[in-house]
């Protein structure tokens, strides 16, 4: 057998489900401390002396209310206390001071000689009333004592002290306020005169009335100039494009076009040009038959030269300059004045456009100069505006401050003539009303304290508890994989009562478990999970063990055997617990002979006993009488040969063993089997025992762990719930005798 399937334990977060589970497990601790706290609150409440409470509400608001705007507080002027809104925090602290309370105590000592300042301060509370989360101008004074008349008298005396002190202080505040305002008036008048003088000097020095308005006018002029410049630039670009198109059509430079136009319009130049062309024609005709040396040709050549000279003279007369100055040779002279009427029109139009371009250039130059001048003028305004903006608000602020101070002085003078301030009593103090002790309030406080203490006690008890309670905790604390969960068997009250009488009740509880459909389905699921561990090479022999006695290994062994048998497997169950055998009790079989006698050789041949249950058959080999040395028998060669023979005869051999802790029996039996399945009962096995058992099984081929006794299982079988409520037993089910409960 090779070790396998060991995984490290995992830490899980503590969730709400685990919190509720802890409270449910420790509900007795929680309920006990809760009940104790509630019961203790009743006599404590009855023993408390009665308390009475009297209160008064006072409107802390003067007849004079400051109308000084916030600007006076924010600027250089500091407004005195009587001009500010009431500082209620300071007012509360002042009213709570011992000097006022002592005056009231002194006045009351004739009626109450034992009255002390510390006693009054401890029982007196002063607070600002709030409504809808908004603080009001009303103060509430509350006093509590065991005498209802005393509570009223204390409040009345404190009220008298407050109002007397307030009336004394108001006149002093008003007088100081007038003095302060007079000082501020002188300072403000001087500041106003200085601000007005600075503003006047600035306007005269810069020759300005309002730089902001003048800057706006310059900006408007600049914008207009930019618009005009943009318009003229567009016209200029259009004229340039027209001029380029005309020049392309005429195919002459502007100067050549002008020359050609003027020569084309000269009649004498055109006459001389026609004569020259006639002479050229005659020379061409003579050269067809004669050479250049011929006298006739020579005469024509001279004539032609004379005509060219005349053309040059005429061109100089018309244009005012010689052809040589215009880089014109003889051929250039002939071509210069030969323009058609269309060309003359184009040349005239080109000349007109050229004139237009010149005019637009002049306008653009003028606008550009104006733009530069306006920008220079505009650049000096930001500094002027900044200076003006710093001077003018000072004048306005000083003027507004002066007007407000005059208004404040007038109001304070009128208030002083009316007699100052008063504090209005909104609710006068009444005879003390009983407020305690409150049995309901004390019971509620006791209930909260009981729940709190009960919760602490529950967690402390849970912290000291080492028992595994749920399958999740089992999976977390154990390095073994969880193969499945068996639900807790719900034994009927009649069977539980019979359990005190003997073994028949034990048999009935196991029969209930195997008849219960959720339990059977859980067994089938666990068996299927075991098959899927190694489907290519299924295990032929399995050991079912546990860390402690009575954890359900025998019940699991029988359940897995029946699940395998229902799947057409030949199954043998062997009880190897030779110290405290119980499988024969579960199956209602005799135990005079069994595995121990078979291994001792005292009985030549013992065959397993077949058992039927709901037309499902399995074979059972009981443990037999207890031998002297169980470990030696389980590790003998006879045991090895026996297991080899049974694994050859059966599809599955299930071996029920003793607990793993403290005994070597399981280690001996495991040497003859393929794998081990461990079962652990919830709410019984501890984390230490679980880890010790897992450590002992580390060298074995452990398939996994089965949690037994879970109180949380899926209730998905409502039609079987009726069978559970009817508590059907195996006695009426068929061939398997009353099957005993788990070892």
C-alpha positions in Angstrom: 0.0 0.0 0.0 1.5 3.4 -1.1 0.8 6.7 0.6 -1.3 9.2 -1.3 -4.0 11.9 -1.2 -2.5 14.0 1.5 -3.0 17.8 0.9 -2.1 20.7 3.2 -4.8 22.2 5.3 -6.3 25.4 4.2 -7.3 28.5 6.2 -10.8 29.9 5.5 -12.2 33.2 6.3 -14.6 33.5 9.2 -18.0 34.3 7.6 -21.5 35.0 8.7 -22.5 31.4 8.4 -19.7 30.3 10.8 -20.7 33.2 13.2 -24.3 32.0 13.3 -23.1 28.4 13.8 -21.0 29.4 16.8 -23.9 31.3 18.4 -26.2 28.3 17.8 -23.7 25.8 19.4 -23.2 28.1 22.4 -26.8 29.2 22.6 -27.1 28.0 26.2 -24.2 30.3 27.2 -25.8 33.2 25.3 -29.3 32.6 26.7 -27.9 32.1 30.2 -26.0 35.3 30.5 -28.9 37.2 28.7 -31.4 35.9 31.3 -29.0 36.6 34.2 -28.5 40.2 33.1 -32.3 40.8 32.6 -33.2 39.2 35.9 -30.5 41.2 37.7 -31.8 44.5 36.2 -35.2 44.1 38.0 -34.1 44.3 41.6 -31.4 46.9 40.8 -34.1 49.1 39.3 -36.5 48.7 42.2 -33.7 49.7 44.6 -32.8 52.9 42.8 -34.1 56.2 44.4 -36.6 58.2 42.3 -35.3 61.2 40.2 -37.1 64.3 39.1 -36.3 66.7 36.3 -37.1 70.3 35.7 -36.1 72.3 32.6 -36.1 75.8 31.1 -35.6 77.1 27.6 -34.0 80.5 27.1 -33.9 82.5 23.8 -30.3 83.8 23.7 -30.8 86.6 21.1 -30.5 90.4 21.7 -33.1 92.9 20.5 -30.2 94.4 18.5 -29.1 92.1 15.7 -26.0 92.9 13.8 -26.6 93.9 10.1 -23.0 94.4 9.4 -22.2 92.7 6.1 -19.6 90.0 5.9 -17.3 92.4 4.0 -16.7 94.3 7.2 -15.4 91.2 8.8 -13.3 90.1 5.9 -11.6 93.4 5.3 -9.2 95.5 7.4 -12.1 96.7 9.7 -12.6 94.5 12.8 -16.1 94.6 14.1 -16.5 94.5 17.8 -18.3 91.7 19.7 -21.6 93.4 20.0 -21.7 93.8 16.2 -21.0 90.2 15.4 -23.3 87.3 15.4 -23.5 85.5 18.7 -20.7 83.0 19.3 -22.9 80.2 20.9 -20.1 77.9 21.8 -18.4 80.7 23.9 -21.8 81.7 25.3 -22.4 78.1 26.4 -19.1 77.8 28.1 -19.6 81.1 29.9 -23.1 80.1 31.1 -21.7 76.8 32.5 -18.9 78.6 34.4 -18.9 78.3 38.2 -19.3 82.0 38.9 -22.9 82.0 37.8 -23.8 78.6 39.4 -22.2 79.8 42.7 -24.4 82.9 42.8 -27.5 80.7 42.5 -26.2 78.3 45.1 -25.6 81.2 47.5 -29.1 82.5 47.0 -30.6 79.0 47.6 -28.5 78.0 50.7 -31.1 79.7 53.0 -33.7 77.1 51.7 -31.3 74.2 51.2 -28.3 74.5 53.6 -26.7 71.3 52.3 -26.6 72.5 48.7 -23.1 72.6 47.3 -21.7 73.9 44.0 -20.3 70.6 42.9 -23.6 68.8 43.4 -25.4 71.4 41.3 -22.8 71.2 38.5 -23.0 67.4 38.4 -26.8 67.4 38.1 -27.1 70.5 35.8 -26.8 70.3 32.0 -27.0 73.2 29.5 -27.2 72.6 25.7 -28.2 74.3 22.5 -31.5 73.1 21.0 -31.4 71.7 17.5 -34.3 71.1 15.1 -34.0 69.3 11.8 -30.2 69.1 12.4 -30.1 72.9 12.6 -28.9 74.7 15.7 -31.3 77.2 17.1 -30.8 80.3 19.3 -32.5 78.6 22.2 -30.6 77.1 25.2 -32.1 74.4 27.3 -31.2 74.2 31.0 -32.0 70.9 32.8 -31.6 70.0 36.4 -32.2 66.6 38.1 -32.6 65.8 41.8 -34.6 63.6 44.1 -36.7 66.6 45.3 -39.2 67.9 42.6 -39.5 71.4 44.3 -35.7 71.7 44.5 -35.3 71.1 40.8 -37.6 74.0 40.0 -36.1 76.4 42.5 -32.5 75.8 41.3 -33.6 76.5 37.7 -35.4 79.7 38.7 -32.4 81.0 40.6 -30.0 80.3 37.7 -32.4 82.0 35.4 -32.4 85.1 37.5 -28.6 85.1 37.6 -28.4 84.8 33.8 -30.8 87.6 33.1 -29.3 90.0 35.7 -25.8 89.4 34.3 -27.0 89.9 30.8 -28.7 93.2 31.5 -25.5 94.5 33.2 -23.4 93.6 30.2 -25.5 94.9 27.4 -25.2 98.6 28.2 -21.4 98.2 28.4 -21.3 96.5 25.1 -23.4 99.1 23.4 -21.2 101.9 24.8 -18.0 100.2 23.7 -19.7 99.6 20.3 -20.3 103.3 19.8 -16.8 104.2 20.8 -15.4 101.6 18.4 -17.6 102.8 15.5 -16.6 106.4 16.1 -12.9 105.4 15.8 -13.7 103.4 12.6 -15.5 106.4 11.2 -12.5 108.7 11.5 -10.2 106.1 10.0 -12.6 105.4 7.1 -13.0 109.1 6.3 -9.3 109.6 6.0 -8.9 106.4 3.9 -11.7 107.6 1.6 -10.1 111.0 1.0 -6.7 109.4 0.3 -8.3 106.9 -2.2 -10.2 109.7 -4.0 -7.0 111.8 -4.3 -5.0 108.8 -5.8 -7.7 108.1 -8.3 -7.9 111.8 -9.4 -4.1 112.0 -9.8 -4.1 108.9 -12.0 -6.8 110.2 -14.3 -5.1 113.6 -14.8 -1.6 112.0 -15.3 -2.8 109.5 -18.0 -5.4 111.8 -19.5 -8.1 109.2 -19.0 -11.6 109.1 -17.7 -12.3 105.4 -17.8 -9.4 103.2 -19.3 -11.7 100.2 -19.6 -14.1 102.1 -21.9 -11.3 103.6 -23.9 -9.6 100.3 -24.3 -12.9 98.9 -25.6 -13.1 101.7 -28.2 -9.5 101.1 -29.4 -10.2 97.4 -29.6 -13.3 98.1 -31.8 -11.2 100.3 -34.1 -8.5 97.6 -34.3 -11.1 95.0 -35.2 -12.6 97.3 -37.9 -9.1 97.9 -39.3 -8.4 94.2 -39.4 -11.6 93.5 -41.2 -10.9 96.3 -43.8 -7.4 94.9 -44.2 -8.7 91.5 -44.8 -11.2 92.8 -47.4 -8.5 94.8 -49.3 -6.1 91.8 -49.1 -8.7 89.7 -50.8 -9.2 92.3 -53.5 -5.4 92.5 -53.9 -5.1 88.8 -54.3 -7.9 88.8 -56.9 -6.3 91.6 -58.9 -3.0 89.7 -58.9 -4.7 86.6 -60.2 -6.4 88.6 -62.9 -3.2 90.3 -63.9 -1.3 86.9 -64.1 -4.1 85.5 -66.3 -4.0 88.5 -68.7 -0.2 88.4 -68.9 -0.4 84.7 -69.8 -2.9 85.5 -72.6 -0.8 88.3 -74.0 2.4 86.3 -73.6 4.3 89.6 -73.0 5.9 91.2 -70.1 4.0 94.3 -68.8 6.6 96.7 -70.3 6.6 94.9 -73.7 2.9 94.8 -73.7 2.7 98.6 -73.1 5.3 99.2 -75.8 3.4 97.0 -78.3 0.2 98.7 -77.5 1.5 102.2 -78.0 3.2 101.3 -81.3 0.2 99.5 -82.6 -1.9 102.6 -82.1 0.7 104.9 -84.0 -0.4 105.4 -87.6 3.0 106.6 -88.9 4.7 103.6 -87.2 2.2 101.2 -88.8 2.7 102.9 -92.2 6.5 102.6 -92.0 6.1 99.0 -90.8 3.9 98.2 -93.8 6.5 99.7 -96.1 9.2 97.7 -94.4 7.2 94.5 -94.8 6.7 95.3 -98.5 10.4 95.8 -99.0 11.1 92.4 -97.2 8.7 90.8 -99.6 10.4 92.2 -102.6 13.9 91.1 -101.3 12.5 87.6 -100.8 11.2 87.5 -104.4 14.5 88.8 -105.9 16.5 86.3 -103.8 14.6 83.5 -105.5 16.4 84.4 -108.8 19.3 86.6 -107.8 22.2 86.5 -105.4 22.8 89.1 -102.6 25.6 90.6 -104.7 23.1 91.6 -107.4 22.7 95.4 -107.7 18.9 95.2 -107.5 19.1 93.1 -104.3 21.7 95.5 -102.9 19.4 98.5 -103.6 16.5 96.8 -101.8 18.8 96.0 -98.8 19.8 99.6 -98.5 16.1 100.6 -98.8 15.2 98.2 -96.1 17.9 99.5 -93.7 16.7 103.0 -94.3 13.1 102.0 -93.4 14.4 100.3 -90.2 16.2 103.5 -89.2 13.0 105.4 -89.8 11.1 102.9 -87.6 13.7 103.4 -84.8 13.2 107.1 -85.0 9.5 106.7 -84.9 9.6 104.3 -82.0 11.9 106.7 -80.1 9.4 109.5 -80.8 6.4 107.5 -79.6 8.0 105.8 -76.6 10.5 108.5 -75.6 13.5 106.0 -75.7 15.6 104.3 -78.3 15.0 100.6 -79.3 18.5 99.8 -78.1 17.6 100.9 -74.6 14.8 98.4 -74.8 17.1 95.6 -76.1 15.2 95.5 -79.5 17.0 94.4 -82.7 15.6 94.6 -86.2 13.3 91.6 -85.8 12.2 92.9 -82.4 11.3 96.2 -84.0 9.2 94.4 -86.6 7.3 92.4 -84.0 6.9 95.1 -81.3 4.0 96.9 -82.9 2.1 94.1 -84.5 -0.8 93.5 -82.1 -4.4 92.6 -83.0 -7.4 94.3 -81.7 -8.0 91.6 -79.2 -4.4 91.8 -78.0 -4.8 95.6 -77.7 -7.9 95.1 -75.5 -6.1 92.6 -73.3 -3.1 94.9 -72.9 -5.4 97.8 -72.0 -7.2 95.6 -69.4 -3.8 94.4 -68.1 -2.7 98.0 -67.7 -5.9 98.9 -65.8 -5.4 95.9 -63.5 -1.8 96.9 -62.9 -3.0 100.4 -61.8 -5.6 98.8 -59.6 -3.0 96.6 -57.9 -0.9 99.7 -57.2 -3.8 101.4 -55.5 -4.6 98.3 -53.4 -0.9 98.0 -52.3 -1.1 101.6 -51.1 -4.3 101.0 -49.1 -2.8 97.8 -47.6 0.3 99.7 -46.5 -1.9 102.4 -44.9 -4.0 99.8 -43.1 -1.0 98.0 -41.8 0.4 101.2 -40.4 -2.9 101.9 -38.7 -3.0 98.4 -37.2 0.5 98.8 -35.8 -0.5 102.2 -34.2 -3.7 100.8 -32.7 -1.9 97.8 -31.3 0.7 100.0 -29.7 -2.1 102.1 -28.2 -3.9 99.0 -26.9 -0.7 97.5 -25.3 -0.5 100.3 -22.8 -4.1 99.7 -21.5 -3.6 96.5 -19.4 -1.3 98.2 -16.9 -3.6 101.3 -16.9 -6.7 99.2 -16.3 -4.9 97.2 -13.5 -3.9 100.4 -11.8 -7.4 101.9 -12.2 -9.1 98.7 -11.0 -7.0 98.8 -7.8 -7.8 102.5 -7.2 -11.5 102.6 -8.0 -12.7 99.6 -5.7 -10.8 101.2 -2.8 -12.9 104.3 -3.2 -16.1 102.3 -3.5 -15.3 100.1 -0.5 -14.3 103.0 1.7 -17.5 104.8 0.7 -19.7 101.7 1.4 -17.9 101.1 4.7 -18.5 104.7 5.7 -22.2 104.4 4.9 -22.5 101.2 6.9 -20.7 102.5 9.9 -23.0 105.5 10.0 -26.0 103.2 9.8 -24.6 101.0 12.6 -23.9 104.0 14.8 -27.5 105.2 14.3 -28.9 101.7 15.2 -26.7 101.4 18.3 -27.7 104.8 19.5 -31.3 103.9 19.1 -30.8 100.6 20.9 -29.0 102.3 23.7 -31.9 104.8 24.1 -34.3 101.8 24.3 -32.5 100.2 27.2 -30.3 97.5 25.8 -30.8 93.8 25.5 -33.0 91.1 27.0 -33.1 87.3 27.0 -36.5 85.9 26.6 -37.7 82.8 28.6 -39.4 80.5 26.1 -40.4 77.8 28.6 -40.3 78.7 32.3 -39.1 76.1 34.9 -41.9 73.9 36.3 -42.2 71.5 39.2 -39.8 68.6 38.7 -41.2 65.6 36.7 -40.3 62.1 37.6 -37.9 60.5 35.1 -36.6 57.4 36.8 -35.9 54.8 37.5 -37.3 53.3 34.3 -37.8 49.6 34.4 -38.2 49.4 30.6 -35.0 51.3 29.9 -33.0 49.3 32.4 -34.4 46.0 31.0 -33.4 47.1 27.5 -29.9 48.0 28.7 -29.6 44.8 30.6 -30.7 42.9 27.5 -28.1 44.6 25.4 -25.4 43.9 28.0 -26.5 40.3 28.4 -26.3 39.7 24.6 -22.9 41.4 24.5 -21.6 39.4 27.5 -23.2 36.2 26.2 -21.6 36.7 22.8 -18.2 37.2 24.4 -18.7 34.1 26.6 -19.8 32.1 23.5 -16.7 33.1 21.6 -14.4 32.3 24.6 -16.0 28.9 25.0 -15.7 28.4 21.2 -12.0 29.4 21.4 -11.4 26.7 24.1 -13.3 24.1 22.1 -11.1 21.8 20.0 -14.0 19.7 18.6 -14.7 19.7 14.9 -18.4 20.6 14.3 -19.0 20.9 10.6 -17.8 19.2 7.4 -16.2 22.5 6.3 -14.1 22.6 9.5 -13.2 18.9 9.0 -12.0 19.6 5.5 -10.1 22.6 6.6 -8.4 20.9 9.6 -7.5 17.6 7.9 -4.9 17.1 5.1 -7.1 14.3 3.7 -9.6 15.0 0.9 -13.3 14.8 1.9 -15.0 11.9 0.1 -18.5 12.7 1.3 -20.8 13.6 4.2 -23.3 11.3 6.1 -26.3 13.1 7.6 -27.0 12.7 11.3 -29.5 9.8 11.9 -32.7 11.1 13.4 -33.8 8.4 15.9 -37.5 8.5 17.0 -38.4 9.2 20.6 -39.7 5.7 21.0 -36.4 4.2 19.8 -34.4 6.5 22.0 -36.4 5.5 25.0 -35.9 1.8 24.1 -32.1 2.5 23.8 -31.9 2.6 27.5 -33.2 -0.9 27.8 -30.5 -2.7 25.8 -29.2 -3.8 22.3 -32.5 -3.9 20.5 -32.8 -0.1 20.5 -29.3 0.0 19.1 -30.3 -2.2 16.3 -33.3 0.0 15.6 -31.2 3.1 15.2 -28.9 1.6 12.5 -32.0 0.2 10.7 -33.4 3.7 10.6 -30.2 5.0 9.1 -30.1 2.4 6.3 -33.8 2.8 5.6 -33.5 6.6 5.4 -33.3 7.7 1.8 -30.9 10.7 2.3 -28.6 8.5 4.2 -28.7 5.8 1.5 -28.1 8.4 -1.2 -25.1 9.8 0.7 -23.6 6.3 0.9 -24.1 5.7 -2.8 -22.4 9.1 -3.5 -19.5 8.2 -1.3 -19.1 4.8 -2.9 -19.2 6.4 -6.4 -16.5 8.9 -5.3 -14.3 6.1 -4.1 -14.7 4.3 -7.5 -13.7 7.5 -9.3 -10.4 7.9 -7.3 -8.7 5.3 -9.6 -11.2 4.1 -12.3 -8.6 2.4 -14.4 -7.5 0.1 -11.5 -10.4 -0.1 -9.0 -9.6 -1.1 -5.4 -10.5 -4.7 -4.5 -10.0 -4.3 -0.7 -10.8 -1.3 1.4 -10.2 -0.6 5.1 -12.8 1.5 7.0 -11.4 3.0 10.2 -11.7 5.9 12.5 -9.6 7.9 15.0 -11.9 7.1 18.0 -14.5 4.4 18.9 -18.2 5.0 18.0 -17.6 7.3 15.0 -19.6 5.2 12.6 -17.1 3.1 10.8 -19.2 -0.1 11.1 -22.3 1.7 9.8 -20.2 3.1 6.9 -18.8 -0.3 6.2 -22.2 -1.9 5.9 -23.6 1.0 4.0 -20.8 0.9 1.4 -21.2 -2.9 1.1 -24.9 -2.5 0.4 -24.3 0.3 -2.2 -21.7 -1.8 -4.0 -24.0 -4.9 -3.9 -26.9 -2.9 -5.4 -24.4 -2.2 -8.3 -24.1 -5.9 -8.9 -20.8 -6.3 -7.0 -19.9 -9.4 -5.0 -19.1 -7.9 -1.6 -17.6 -9.3 1.5 -17.5 -7.5 4.9 -14.9 -8.6 7.4 -14.8 -7.5 11.0 -11.2 -7.3 12.0 -11.9 -5.5 15.4 -10.8 -8.5 17.5 -10.9 -6.5 20.7 -14.4 -5.1 20.7 -16.3 -6.7 17.8 -19.7 -5.3 16.9 -20.4 -6.2 13.3 -22.2 -9.4 14.5 -24.5 -7.3 16.6 -25.4 -5.0 13.7 -26.2 -8.0 11.5 -27.8 -10.1 14.3 -25.3 -12.9 13.7 -23.6 -15.4 16.2 -19.9 -14.7 17.0 -18.7 -18.1 18.4 -16.6 -18.6 15.3 -15.1 -16.0 13.0 -11.9 -14.4 11.8 -10.0 -15.1 15.0 -10.7 -18.9 15.0 -10.0 -19.0 11.2 -6.6 -17.4 11.7 -5.8 -19.6 14.8 -6.4 -22.7 12.7 -8.8 -24.1 15.3 -11.5 -24.3 12.7 -10.5 -25.8 9.3 -13.0 -23.8 7.2 -15.4 -21.0 8.0 -17.5 -19.5 5.3 -18.8 -16.0 5.4 -22.5 -15.7 6.2 -24.7 -14.4 3.4 -27.2 -11.7 4.4 -30.1 -10.3 2.4 -31.6 -6.8 2.6 -34.2 -5.6 0.1 -33.2 -8.3 -2.4 -29.5 -7.2 -2.0 -27.1 -9.7 -0.7 -23.7 -9.4 0.9 -21.4 -11.8 2.8 -20.2 -11.1 6.4 -17.3 -12.6 8.2 -17.6 -11.8 11.9 -14.6 -11.3 14.2 -15.0 -14.3 16.4 -13.9 -14.7 20.0 -11.3 -12.2 21.3 -7.7 -13.7 21.0 -4.8 -13.2 23.3 -2.7 -11.3 20.7 -4.8 -9.6 18.0 -1.9 -7.7 16.5 0.0 -10.9 15.8 -3.0 -12.6 14.2 -3.8 -9.6 11.9 -0.2 -9.4 10.7 0.3 -13.1 10.1 0.8 -14.9 6.8 -2.6 -16.6 7.3 -4.2 -13.1 7.2 -2.3 -12.2 4.0 -3.3 -15.5 2.4 -6.9 -15.1 3.5 -7.1 -11.6 2.0 -5.6 -12.8 -1.3 -8.1 -15.6 -1.5 -11.1 -13.3 -0.7 -10.0 -10.5 -3.1 -9.8 -13.2 -5.8 -13.4 -14.4 -5.0 -15.1 -11.1 -4.5 -15.3 -7.8 -6.4 -14.9 -5.8 -3.2 -13.7 -6.7 0.3 -14.6 -4.1 3.0 -12.7 -4.5 6.3 -14.1 -3.0 9.5 -11.1 -2.2 11.8 -10.6 -0.9 15.4 -9.8 2.8 15.9 -6.5 4.0 14.7 -5.3 6.0 17.7 -3.5 3.9 20.4 -3.6 0.6 18.5 -1.5 -1.0 15.8 -4.3 -3.2 14.5 -5.1 -0.9 11.6 -1.5 -0.7 10.5 -1.3 -4.6 10.4 -4.5 -5.0 8.4 -3.5 -2.2 6.0 -0.5 -4.2 4.9 -2.9 -6.7 3.3 -5.4 -4.2 1.7 -5.4 -1.7 -1.2 -6.6 1.5 0.4 -8.0 3.1 3.6 -11.1 5.2 4.1 -11.3 7.1 7.4 -14.6 8.2 9.0 -14.9 11.0 11.6 -18.0 11.9 13.6 -18.7 15.6 13.8 -19.2 17.2 17.2 -17.0 14.5 18.7 -13.6 14.3 17.2 -11.2 17.1 18.1 -8.7 18.8 15.8 -5.8 17.2 17.7 -7.2 13.7 17.4 -7.9 14.3 13.7 -4.3 15.5 13.0 -2.8 12.6 15.0 -4.9 10.0 13.1 -3.9 11.7 9.7 -0.3 11.6 10.7 -0.5 7.8 11.5 -2.1 7.1 8.1 0.4 9.2 6.2 2.4 6.1 5.2 -0.8 4.3 3.9 -2.8 4.7 0.7 -5.6 6.8 2.2 -8.4 7.6 -0.2 -10.0 10.3 1.9 -12.2 11.2 4.8 -16.0 10.7 5.4 -17.8 13.2 7.7 -20.5 11.5 9.8 -23.3 13.0 11.7 -23.7 16.3 9.7 -26.8 18.3 10.6 -26.7 20.1 7.3 -27.7 18.0 4.4 -29.7 18.8 1.2 -33.4 18.1 1.8 -34.2 17.2 -1.8 -36.3 14.2 -1.1 -39.7 15.4 0.1 -41.5 12.1 -0.6 -38.9 10.3 1.5 -39.4 12.8 4.4 -42.8 11.1 5.0 -41.0 7.8 5.4 -38.6 9.4 7.8 -41.5 10.8 9.9 -43.1 7.4 9.9 -39.8 5.7 11.2 -39.9 2.6 9.1 -37.6 -0.1 10.5 -35.7 -2.9 8.9 -37.6 -5.5 10.8 -40.4 -5.2 8.3 -38.2 -4.7 5.3 -37.0 -8.2 4.6 -34.2 -10.6 5.0 -31.5 -8.6 6.9 -32.1 -9.0 10.6 -32.3 -5.9 12.8 -29.0 -4.2 12.1 -27.2 -2.8 15.0 -26.0 0.8 15.3 -22.6 2.1 14.7 -19.7 1.0 16.8 
